[in-house]
Amino acid sequence: MKKIVLMAAVAALVGVQMAPGSASSHREAPLISQDPTADNTDVYAFVSPDRPDSVTMIANYIPLEQPAGGPNFPAFDDNVLYEIHVDNDGDGRENLSFQFRFTTATRNPDTFLYNTGPITSLNDTDWNRPQTYSLTLVVHANGADFPFPIGTNIPTPPDNIGPRSTPNYDALADAAVRCFPAPCGALSIKTFAGQRDDPFFVDLGSIFDLAGLRPFNGAHAIPLPADTGHDGVKDFNTHTIALQVPKQFLVRPGKPTIGIYASASRQLVRQLRQDGGDDHNGPWVQVSRLGEPLINEVVIPLGQKDRWNRQDPADDQQFESLYLNPEVSRLENLLYASALTPINTSGRTDLVAILLTGVQGLNFTGNARADLLRVNTSLVPTALGACYHPALNLPPNTPPSRLSVIDGDLCGYPNGRRLFDDIVDVDLRAFAEGYGPILAGVLGLPNKSPNNQLGDGVDANEKTFLATFPYVASPAAGYDKP
């Protein structure tokens, strides 16, 4: 019966496509840092503010893309299986997987040029390296996998080269947003895959210089003059996979909260050929995964990072001690001892709840420990994208907060993750037990001061996000790179 119900739901989801025959983690682990096209850098998931009957899921790959990186500009890898997974029953295992496979053509092998003239449409023959993809939904039920093709030969836009090569880039990107079934309607899935501005914002240079926070430089164990934050991801691009799916196709009755993660997999065997090509064979092996931001980056130690990338979220119980006894909290105590109220570095069940099970009354999915980005789909944001705790009694036109739940805005991280959520500041304060007065009052969490003011000084992306799907801002053009 379970299988029949799931397959019926899928049939409703993909509609006419069912005809007969038819998750921040940049360079976070040693092995994946050498495999950028499979490196899942960020995952976002939120109830769509302009289409609140749907959930938007975004997975970014390829860290720190240099916009001027020609003549072979960044692209999705034809030999990688990219997936966005959904757990809708709370056991930490995916029930639905959306699979993306890419195919790249070379129109003219006798030139080194990415394009031989201005690219004015997605089928322009001047574009020498066009890329398309297929989208398949896989339902996991009763120990078996049931694939359902949604779309094939879906176009991606080219990379943003410059005013001569891509003179109207936004129009090209808009043309790559597709709906299945078409035209776009209430029961359609929207999809987009292509280059975008990297929406993550963080002071990479200072944080990885012995965990420095420029606004708190004077309090560091190795003090420096105070400074404002420098966005280390500014003007870099990434490759985005974005999906917008009606809620009714993702959730089970009575279970409005879903868990989401993204992954990249490669086949087990790669064989190099003398002609310059290669062959890929064997079963798929997961090489990258991401649910909650910054977990493999700063919670998992070097010796376990590559193994963590191979594991399924359902098996994350084995890593629970790293959340209970976090290295980040120990570093905060060590490096900022003169400025912070001492932080508990063991027995941190608050972090287990926030990052591994969800929070009771917000986005709890059960006792299974799993690294998933959990979204309570019953919380509907305003058109601005916010949903504040009713006890705050704020007017409906209150803009969303970059500090999300810490400021009482329940539609943001860790209840999913919006593009503008300042996950660095939120996590710094959470690991330092500086949860702020709202969470202290509502959930009884500690609000140590000045721990509740920690931050890297980078509070927003350098570009404004779009108001509609795929929401991620247009990529920087190679021509404009200083």
Beta strands, then each sheet from edge to edge (+ up, - down):
strand 1: 40-47
strand 2: 54-65
strand 3: 81-87
strand 4: 96-104
strand 5: 131-141
strand 6: 144-155
strand 7: 178-180
strand 8: 189-197
strand 9: 237-246
strand 10: 257-272
strand 11: 278-290
strand 12: 373-376
sheet 1: 1+ 2- 9+ 8- 7+
sheet 2: 6+ 5- 4+ 3- 10+ 11-
sheet 3: 6+ 5- 4+ 3- 10+ 12-
end
